[in-house]
Amino acid sequence: MAESPKRRSIDIYERISRVITLGFLAAAVIAAAAAPVMAITWSNLPFPGFMVEPTLVANGNGGTDWPGSLLGIAYPQRVVRIAGAGVVNGPEYNAVLATLGFGDEVSFFTQLPDGTQRLYPMVRLVHFPQGEFTRLFWLPYLIGVAYLGIAIWMYRLRGMTRPGRAFVMFGLCTSIVCTLLFDLASTHAGAGVWTAAVAVIGGTLISLALRFPKEWAPVARRPWLLGVPYLFSIGLTLWGVNALANASAPWNYIAAWGYSYRYIGIGILLFLAMMVYRARAPGARVVRQQARIVLAGSMIGFAPIVIWALAPMFGRTVHFNVVLFLPGLLIFPLGVAIAIFRYRLLEVEVILNRTIFYGLLTAILAGVFSVMSGFTQQLFLRTTGRRTDAAIIMTTLVVVSLVEPIKQRTNAFVRTRFKDIPETTGEIKQLGEEVRAFLQMSDAEQLSGHLLTTVANGLRAENGAVSLYGSERLRVVGTYGRWNGDAHLVLPLQVNGVRYGMLAIGPRVDRSPYSQQECLVVADAVGRVAQSIHFATLLRGLMRTVPQGGDDEAPRGAASEPISAQPLELALGAAGLPFRRAAQHPTSSKP
């Protein structure tokens, strides 16, 4: 079957989107793996009491009691010379510091944007404070790792859908921004990647607003509209990366980053506005419920970020505090994850348990690593008189050996304190699940929709549709993905020559053909569902023969005209259950 030009264009957009998502996934994994090594190595260098960004402009997020900050070295001063040696970029700056010793007092030359130069002749080099290292590195790093884990989990479960992929992109970019936040003012190795991730976050938020919880109608007709927000992200990325590379204008990157921050703020506002509209607009109840959950989580998580990002537009400057702004971000992905999984609130405790478990495990290992690293460094310093990378290697080996026992104990603690199903409500939940399953089995549309979702997910199909007959006409009652009529597998819902509907499955995501074994399994499932629909239809016919009204107001003739047993016999026979016709007894003539 020849593909239409529209279909080919959709395929191209989908493939490009998946390749970009996988690229950001690789970047996020590499950043998460490399960030601790770079941060710990840098923290062992002599510290002048202030931090600088990639173009050597002083960073404003340092401690007020740091030596350099106390002397007055602060934003927007740019370091141009250390101990008589000229420096123009991050690698040169760190290389000069590596040649100096702790306790040395060296001179620093700085320059302001107007060309004014300042000399600080006696800047004392000290050890980087461990408390500040936890605040500035470990806190954002652990949040970034949490976002990476959530994004990977979501990609495995919903990566083939566009709303799921948009959320994954947001999670990956947020992970990169958090894990490389300390690197931005220390080793500067990932400054370009960080700049790109910040620029893309705004585009992902706008894209997610257009797709979730229900795709906007114009986007469904014109998929290329989803690429428009990313065009602005690409422009901001090119601007920011070029500004970082321009040594002749070392302050230009500030404006590029500033517009990326504002783009994030605008993206958050558009996302919140769309969630408010979805929560109040008429339509499917589940869409409104999903929008309300996401709206609550995003307002809690994004409120501080919006204030910080948009404050410069109103002539205000808000200091970025990682302790205040970043932890709340963890609430947003939890709300989106719950909503994407079709508002299945009975499974929220499982999600929370896994979140608590992996969060505790990561925090414990990070704490052990931080304490052990400091202890071994001090031990080597007192023993040999100098710091060495052997301390980091020993610490890593110790932490790796502790992973499994800590994992087991943490898992046992979480299972004990946060049980998946409380004992007192287990039977109630089971009853609710049984009632839900029975109602679903009795409703042809719900049952056929569940069949479509299960088959499409199992076969990793790109789209599909299920139709049922109503008033002698075949009508579509459910779709999966972006259904466009391109069916690669079609099976009728039919019992004893009576056709109740049709299941149509589109192409597989990777375009590989469906195997004969897969077709046989699907055909068996379709046959069973068709029997259930047939059974439900017979039951409805049986219920129509039952007289209506209470016992005291039975219709005339109800006592003398017994209900026919034939519909019940047919229904039970279709379900494979035995039926025994009751013996007829003469009715008594007594009143």
C-alpha positions in Angstrom: 0.0 0.0 0.0 1.5 3.4 -1.1 2.0 5.9 1.7 0.5 9.4 1.2 2.8 12.4 1.3 1.1 13.5 4.6 1.9 10.2 6.1 5.5 10.3 5.0 5.9 13.8 6.5 4.5 12.6 9.8 6.9 9.7 9.8 9.8 12.1 9.2 8.8 14.3 12.1 8.4 11.3 14.4 11.8 9.9 13.5 13.5 13.3 13.9 11.8 13.7 17.3 13.0 10.2 18.5 16.6 10.8 17.3 16.7 14.1 19.1 15.3 12.6 22.3 17.8 9.8 22.2 20.6 12.3 21.7 19.5 14.3 24.8 19.2 11.0 26.7 22.8 10.2 25.9 24.0 13.7 26.9 22.1 13.5 30.2 23.5 10.1 31.1 27.1 11.3 30.3 26.6 14.5 32.3 25.3 12.5 35.3 28.2 10.1 35.1 30.9 12.8 34.6 29.6 15.6 36.9 30.7 14.0 40.3 34.2 13.3 39.0 34.7 16.8 37.6 33.2 18.5 40.7 35.3 16.5 43.2 38.5 17.0 41.2 37.9 20.7 41.0 37.0 21.0 44.7 40.5 19.7 45.5 42.1 22.8 43.8 43.2 25.8 45.8 40.1 28.0 46.1 40.3 31.8 45.9 37.0 32.4 47.6 34.8 33.1 44.6 33.7 31.2 41.5 33.8 32.2 37.8 31.6 31.3 34.9 33.0 30.1 31.5 34.2 33.5 30.3 35.8 34.1 33.8 33.1 36.5 35.0 32.6 36.2 38.7 29.6 34.1 39.7 27.1 35.7 42.1 26.1 32.5 43.9 29.0 32.2 46.3 29.1 32.5 50.1 29.3 35.9 51.7 32.1 34.8 54.0 34.4 33.5 51.2 37.8 35.2 51.1 37.5 36.6 47.6 33.9 37.8 48.2 35.0 39.6 51.4 37.6 41.4 49.4 35.0 42.6 46.9 35.5 40.3 43.9 32.0 39.8 42.6 29.8 39.9 39.5 30.3 41.5 36.9 34.1 41.6 37.4 36.1 39.4 35.0 39.4 37.8 36.0 42.2 38.6 33.5 45.3 37.8 35.5 46.3 35.5 38.4 49.7 35.8 40.2 51.0 37.6 37.2 49.8 35.0 34.6 47.2 36.1 32.0 44.1 33.9 31.6 41.4 34.1 29.0 39.2 30.9 29.6 38.3 28.3 32.1 41.0 25.7 31.4 43.8 28.3 31.7 42.2 29.7 34.9 42.1 26.2 36.6 45.6 25.3 35.3 47.1 28.3 37.0 45.3 27.5 40.3 46.6 23.9 40.1 50.2 25.3 40.2 49.5 27.2 43.5 49.2 25.9 47.0 46.8 26.1 49.9 47.5 29.1 52.1 49.2 31.0 49.3 48.3 34.7 49.0 48.3 35.7 45.3 47.3 38.7 43.2 44.1 38.9 41.1 43.5 41.4 38.3 39.8 41.9 37.3 38.1 44.0 34.7 34.6 45.6 34.6 32.5 45.9 31.4 33.4 49.5 31.1 37.1 48.6 31.0 38.0 49.6 34.5 40.6 47.3 36.1 41.0 46.4 39.7 43.9 44.8 41.6 43.5 42.5 44.6 47.1 41.8 45.7 46.5 39.5 48.7 43.8 36.8 47.9 44.3 33.8 50.2 43.8 30.4 48.6 41.8 28.0 50.9 40.0 24.6 50.7 36.6 24.6 49.1 34.0 24.5 52.0 32.4 21.0 52.3 29.0 22.5 53.4 29.0 24.7 50.3 29.9 21.8 48.1 26.8 19.9 49.4 24.6 22.9 48.7 26.0 23.9 45.4 26.8 20.5 43.9 25.1 17.5 45.6 21.7 19.1 46.0 21.1 20.1 42.3 23.0 17.0 41.2 20.6 14.6 43.1 17.6 16.5 41.7 19.1 16.1 38.2 19.6 12.4 38.7 16.0 12.0 39.9 14.8 13.8 36.8 17.0 11.5 34.6 15.6 8.4 36.3 12.0 9.6 35.8 12.7 10.5 32.2 14.2 7.1 31.4 11.2 5.3 33.2 8.7 7.4 31.2 10.6 6.8 27.9 10.4 3.0 28.4 6.6 3.2 29.1 5.4 6.1 26.9 8.3 7.0 24.7 6.5 6.1 21.5 3.7 8.6 22.2 4.2 12.3 21.5 2.9 13.6 24.9 5.2 11.1 26.7 8.2 12.1 24.5 7.6 15.8 25.2 7.7 15.1 28.9 10.8 13.0 28.5 12.6 15.8 26.7 11.7 18.2 29.5 13.0 15.8 32.1 16.2 15.2 30.2 16.9 18.9 29.7 16.1 19.6 33.4 18.5 16.8 34.4 21.3 18.3 32.3 20.8 21.7 33.8 20.8 20.5 37.4 23.7 18.0 37.1 25.9 20.5 35.3 25.0 23.6 37.4 28.1 23.3 39.5 30.3 22.7 36.4 29.1 26.0 35.0 31.1 27.8 37.7 34.0 25.4 38.1 35.4 23.2 35.4 33.3 24.7 32.5 33.5 21.5 30.6 29.8 21.2 29.8 28.9 24.9 29.4 27.8 24.5 25.7 25.5 21.5 26.5 24.1 23.3 29.6 23.3 26.4 27.4 21.5 24.2 24.9 19.5 22.4 27.6 18.4 25.7 29.2 17.2 27.0 25.8 15.3 23.8 25.0 13.4 23.7 28.3 11.2 26.6 27.2 10.4 24.8 23.9 9.6 21.5 25.6 7.1 23.2 28.0 5.2 24.9 25.2 5.3 21.6 23.2 4.0 19.7 26.2 1.2 22.3 26.7 0.1 21.7 23.1 0.1 17.9 23.5 -1.0 17.2 27.0 -3.3 15.9 28.3 -5.0 16.0 24.9 -3.4 17.1 21.7 -4.5 20.6 20.5 -6.7 20.2 17.3 -4.6 22.5 15.0 -1.5 20.5 16.0 -3.3 17.2 15.1 -3.9 18.6 11.6 -0.5 20.3 11.2 2.2 18.3 13.2 4.9 20.7 12.0 3.5 23.3 14.5 5.1 21.3 17.2 8.5 22.3 15.8 7.9 26.0 16.1 8.7 26.3 19.8 12.0 24.4 19.2 13.0 26.9 16.5 13.2 29.6 19.2 15.2 27.1 21.3 17.6 26.5 18.5 18.1 30.2 18.0 18.8 30.8 21.7 21.2 27.9 21.7 23.2 29.2 18.8 23.3 32.7 20.3 24.4 31.4 23.7 27.1 29.0 22.4 28.5 31.7 20.1 28.6 34.2 23.0 30.5 31.8 25.2 33.1 31.3 22.4 33.5 35.0 21.8 36.5 35.9 24.1 36.5 39.5 22.8 33.1 40.1 24.3 33.1 38.1 27.5 29.8 39.6 28.9 27.6 38.8 25.8 26.6 35.4 27.1 24.7 37.1 30.0 22.1 38.5 27.6 21.8 35.2 25.8 21.2 33.2 29.0 18.8 35.9 30.2 16.5 35.4 27.2 16.7 31.7 27.7 15.5 32.2 31.3 12.7 34.4 30.1 11.7 31.8 27.5 11.4 29.3 30.3 9.2 31.6 32.3 7.0 32.2 29.2 6.8 28.5 28.6 5.7 27.9 32.2 3.0 30.5 32.0 1.7 29.1 28.7 1.7 25.6 30.2 -0.2 26.7 33.3 -2.7 28.6 31.1 -3.3 25.6 29.0 -3.7 23.4 32.1 -6.3 25.9 33.5 -8.2 25.8 30.2 -8.1 22.0 30.1 -9.3 21.7 33.7 -12.3 23.9 33.1 -13.2 23.2 29.4 -16.1 20.9 28.6 -15.1 17.5 27.4 -13.9 14.2 28.7 -13.8 13.9 32.5 -10.5 12.1 32.5 -8.9 15.0 30.6 -10.1 17.5 33.2 -8.9 15.3 36.0 -5.4 14.9 34.4 -5.2 18.7 33.9 -6.1 19.4 37.5 -3.4 17.1 38.8 -0.7 18.6 36.5 -1.8 22.1 37.3 -1.5 21.6 41.1 2.0 20.0 40.7 3.3 22.6 38.2 2.1 25.6 40.3 3.9 24.3 43.4 7.1 23.4 41.5 7.3 26.3 39.0 6.2 29.3 41.1 9.6 30.3 42.4 11.3 29.6 39.0 8.7 31.9 37.2 9.3 34.7 39.6 13.1 34.4 39.2 13.0 34.0 35.4 10.6 36.9 34.7 11.7 39.4 37.3 14.2 41.1 35.0 11.4 41.9 32.6 10.0 44.2 35.3 13.3 45.7 36.3 13.8 43.4 39.3 16.6 41.0 40.1 16.0 37.9 42.2 19.1 36.0 43.6 19.0 32.4 42.5 19.0 30.2 45.6 19.3 26.5 44.8 17.9 25.4 48.1 14.7 27.5 47.6 14.2 27.0 43.8 15.2 23.5 42.9 13.7 21.0 45.4 10.1 21.9 44.4 10.8 20.9 40.8 10.4 17.2 41.9 6.7 17.7 42.4 6.0 18.5 38.8 7.1 15.2 37.1 5.2 13.2 39.7 2.0 15.0 38.8 2.6 14.5 35.1 3.5 10.8 35.5 0.3 10.2 37.4 -1.8 12.0 34.8 -0.1 10.3 31.8 -1.0 6.9 33.3 -4.7 7.8 32.8 -5.4 9.0 36.4 -5.0 5.6 38.0 -5.0 6.9 41.6 -5.1 3.5 43.1 -1.5 3.0 42.0 -0.1 6.2 43.3 1.3 4.5 46.4 3.4 2.3 44.2 4.9 5.3 42.4 5.5 7.0 45.7 7.2 4.0 47.1 9.6 3.7 44.2 10.3 7.5 44.4 11.0 7.3 48.1 13.2 4.2 47.7 15.4 5.5 44.9 15.5 9.0 46.5 16.7 7.6 49.8 19.2 5.3 48.1 20.7 8.1 46.1 20.8 10.4 49.1 22.5 7.8 51.4 25.1 6.9 48.8 25.8 10.6 48.0 26.2 11.3 51.7 28.5 8.3 52.2 30.6 9.4 49.2 30.9 13.0 50.4 31.9 12.1 54.0 34.3 9.3 52.9 35.9 11.6 50.3 36.5 14.3 52.9 37.8 11.8 55.4 40.3 10.1 53.1 41.5 13.4 51.7 42.3 14.6 55.2 43.9 11.3 56.0 46.2 11.5 52.9 46.9 15.1 53.6 48.1 14.5 57.2 50.0 11.3 56.1 51.8 12.5 53.0 51.4 16.3 53.2 49.5 16.6 49.9 46.2 15.7 48.4 46.0 12.9 45.9 43.5 11.2 43.5 44.1 7.9 45.3 41.6 9.1 48.0 38.9 9.5 45.4 39.6 6.0 44.0 39.5 4.4 47.5 36.2 6.3 48.3 34.6 5.1 45.0 35.6 1.4 45.8 34.1 1.7 49.3 30.8 3.2 48.1 30.5 0.6 45.3 30.9 -2.2 47.8 28.1 -0.6 50.0 25.5 -0.2 47.2 23.9 -3.7 47.5 23.6 -3.8 51.3 22.3 -0.3 51.5 19.9 -1.0 48.7 18.5 -4.0 50.5 18.1 -2.2 53.9 16.5 0.8 52.2 14.1 -1.3 50.3 13.1 -3.2 53.5 12.6 0.1 55.3 10.4 1.5 52.6 8.3 -1.6 52.4 7.8 -1.6 56.1 7.0 2.1 56.5 5.1 2.6 53.2 3.3 -0.6 52.3 1.9 -0.8 48.8 -1.5 -2.0 50.0 -2.5 -1.3 53.6 -3.8 -4.4 55.3 -7.0 -2.7 56.4 -7.9 -1.7 52.8 -6.6 -4.6 50.8 -10.0 -6.5 50.5 -11.8 -3.2 49.8 -9.4 -2.4 47.0 -9.8 -6.0 45.6 -13.6 -5.6 45.6 -13.3 -2.3 43.8 -11.0 -3.9 41.2 -13.4 -6.8 40.7 -16.4 -4.4 40.3 -14.4 -2.3 37.8 -13.4 -5.4 35.8 -17.0 -6.6 35.7 -18.3 -3.3 34.5 -15.6 -3.1 31.9 -16.4 -6.6 30.7 -20.1 -5.7 30.5 -19.4 -2.5 28.4 -18.6 -3.2 24.8 -16.9 0.2 24.2 -14.7 -0.1 27.3 -13.8 -3.7 26.6 -12.9 -3.0 22.9 -10.9 0.1 23.9 -8.9 -1.9 26.4 -8.3 -4.5 23.7 -7.0 -1.9 21.3 -4.6 -0.4 23.9 -3.3 -3.7 25.0 -2.7 -5.0 21.5 -1.1 -1.8 20.3 1.2 -1.6 23.3 2.1 -5.3 23.0 2.9 -5.1 19.3 4.5 -1.6 19.7 2.2 -0.3 17.0 2.3 3.3 16.1 -1.5 3.7 15.9 -4.8 1.8 15.6 -8.5 2.0 15.9 -11.5 -0.2 17.0 -15.0 0.1 15.6 -18.3 -1.3 16.7 -21.7 -1.7 14.9 -24.4 0.6 16.1 -27.7 1.1 14.2 -26.3 -1.2 11.5 -23.4 1.3 10.9 -19.8 0.8 11.8 -18.5 3.6 14.0 -15.1 4.2 15.5 -15.3 4.0 19.3 -11.6 4.3 20.2 -8.2 5.2 18.6 -4.6 4.7 19.6 -1.9 7.2 18.6 -2.6 9.3 15.5 -4.9 7.0 13.5 -4.9 7.8 9.8 -6.6 4.7 8.4 -3.3 2.9 7.4 -4.1 -0.5 8.7 -1.5 -3.3 8.6 -3.5 -5.8 10.7 -7.3 -6.0 10.6 -9.4 -8.5 12.6 -13.2 -8.7 12.9 -15.0 -9.0 16.3 -17.2 -11.8 15.2 -19.1 -14.8 16.9 -21.1 -17.4 15.1 -21.3 -15.3 11.9 -22.5 -12.2 13.8 -20.1 -9.3 13.4 -19.9 -6.9 16.3 -17.0 -4.7 15.2 -13.5 -4.4 13.7 -10.0 -4.0 15.2 -7.4 -2.3 13.0 -3.8 -2.0 13.9 -1.4 0.4 12.1 2.3 -0.2 11.3 4.9 -1.1 14.0 7.0 1.8 15.2 10.2 0.4 13.7 8.2 -0.6 10.5 9.0 -4.3 10.9 6.2 -6.7 9.8 4.0 -8.5 12.3 4.9 -12.2 12.6 2.5 -15.1 12.1 2.7 -16.0 15.8 1.8 -12.4 16.8 -1.2 -12.5 14.5 -2.4 -15.8 15.9 -2.2 -14.5 19.5 -4.0 -11.3 18.6 -6.7 -13.3 16.7 -7.3 -15.4 19.8 -7.6 -12.3 22.0 -10.0 -10.7 19.6 -12.1 -13.9 19.5 -12.3 -13.9 23.3 -13.3 -10.2 23.4 -15.9 -10.8 20.7 -17.4 -13.6 22.9 -17.5 -11.3 25.9 -19.3 -8.6 23.8 -21.7 -11.3 22.5 -22.3 -12.4 26.1 -22.9 -8.8 27.2 -25.4 -8.3 24.4 -27.4 -11.4 25.4 -27.4 -10.2 29.0 -28.9 -6.9 27.9 -31.5 -8.8 26.0 -32.3 -10.8 29.1 -32.6 -7.7 31.2 -35.1 -6.3 28.8 -37.4 -9.3 29.5 -37.4 -8.7 33.3 -40.5 -6.8 34.4 -39.8 -3.3 35.9 -41.0 -2.0 39.2 -41.0 -3.1 42.8 -42.3 -6.3 44.3 -45.4 -4.5 45.6 -46.2 -3.0 42.2 -45.7 -5.8 39.8 -47.2 -5.4 36.3 -50.4 -7.1 35.6 -50.0 -10.7 34.6 -46.5 -11.0 36.1 -47.5 -13.7 38.5 -49.2 -15.9 36.0 -46.7 -15.4 33.1 -43.2 -16.8 33.9 -40.1 -15.3 32.4 -38.7 -17.2 29.4 -35.5 -19.0 30.3 -34.2 -19.1 26.7 -32.2 -15.8 26.9 -30.5 -16.9 30.1 -29.7 -20.3 28.6 -28.2 -18.7 25.6 -26.2 -16.2 27.7 -24.8 -18.8 30.0 -24.0 -21.1 27.1 -22.1 -18.4 25.4 -20.0 -18.0 28.6 -19.4 -21.7 28.8 -21.4 -22.1 32.0 -23.9 -25.0 32.7 -27.6 -24.3 32.7 -30.2 -26.6 34.2 -33.8 -26.0 33.4 -36.0 -26.0 36.6 -38.8 -28.6 36.9 -42.2 -27.2 36.3 -44.5 -27.5 39.4 -48.2 -27.0 39.3 -49.1 -23.7 40.8 -51.3 -23.7 43.9 -54.8 -22.4 43.7 -54.7 -21.3 47.3 -54.5 -17.5 47.8 
